[in-house]
């Protein structure tokens, strides 16, 4: 189980992955892969913890969730608000 600090770090990492790629929508696996490859965090995290982090970002309106026209796979994309917050270091 992640600590509060780890949860915050995971939210920031997910936001950075999405906000640094405006116009790109990634699925959960793509976000996880980028976080791990780019070493945004130094701890292990579960899919559920990443989903919870993304839910917070969605609640802040920093990301939007879309679904492909032919399937149910969720894709996550930074919103204009999320990109500005990232660029401002908020």
C-alpha positions in Angstrom: 0.0 0.0 0.0 1.4 3.4 -1.0 2.0 6.2 1.4 0.4 9.6 1.0 3.7 10.9 -0.4 3.9 8.1 -2.9 0.3 8.7 -4.0 1.2 12.4 -4.6 4.3 11.4 -6.5 2.4 9.0 -8.7 -0.2 11.7 -9.5 2.6 14.1 -10.4 4.3 11.5 -12.6 1.1 10.6 -14.4 0.4 14.3 -15.0 3.9 14.9 -16.3 3.7 11.9 -18.7 0.4 13.2 -20.2 1.1 17.0 -20.1 4.4 16.6 -21.8 2.6 15.0 -24.7 -0.2 17.4 -25.6 -2.7 15.9 -28.0 -1.7 12.3 -27.2 -4.1 10.0 -25.4 -2.5 7.0 -23.7 -4.1 3.9 -22.2 -3.3 2.8 -18.6 -0.5 0.5 -19.8 1.1 3.2 -21.8 1.2 5.6 -18.9 2.6 3.0 -16.6 5.3 2.1 -19.2 6.3 5.7 -19.5 6.5 6.3 -15.8 8.7 3.2 -15.3 10.9 3.8 -18.4 11.4 7.5 -17.6 11.9 6.6 -13.9 9.5 9.2 -12.6 9.1 7.3 -9.3 11.4 5.1 -7.3 8.8 2.7 -5.9 6.5 -0.1 -7.2 2.9 0.8 -7.7 -0.2 -1.2 -8.7 -2.7 -0.6 -11.5 -5.3 0.3 -8.9 -3.0 2.9 -7.4 -2.4 4.4 -10.9 -6.1 4.4 -11.6 -6.7 6.2 -8.3 -4.1 8.8 -9.3 -5.7 9.3 -12.6 -9.1 9.7 -11.0 -7.8 12.5 -8.8 -6.3 14.2 -11.9 -9.7 13.8 -13.7 -11.5 15.3 -10.7 -9.2 18.4 -10.9 -10.0 18.5 -14.7 -6.3 18.1 -15.5 -7.0 15.1 -17.7 -9.9 13.8 -19.7 -10.9 10.1 -20.2 -12.0 9.0 -23.7 -13.0 5.7 -25.2 -12.1 4.4 -28.6 -15.0 4.3 -31.1 -14.7 0.5 -31.4 -13.9 -0.5 -27.9 -14.1 0.1 -24.2 -10.4 0.8 -23.6 -10.0 4.0 -21.6 -7.5 6.6 -22.9 -6.2 9.4 -20.8 -5.2 12.8 -22.2 -4.1 16.1 -20.6 -6.5 19.0 -20.8 -5.6 22.6 -21.4 -6.0 23.2 -17.6 -3.7 20.3 -16.9 -1.0 21.4 -19.3 -1.1 24.9 -17.9 -0.9 23.6 -14.3 2.1 21.4 -15.3 3.9 24.3 -17.0 3.3 26.6 -14.0 4.6 24.0 -11.6 1.3 23.7 -9.7 
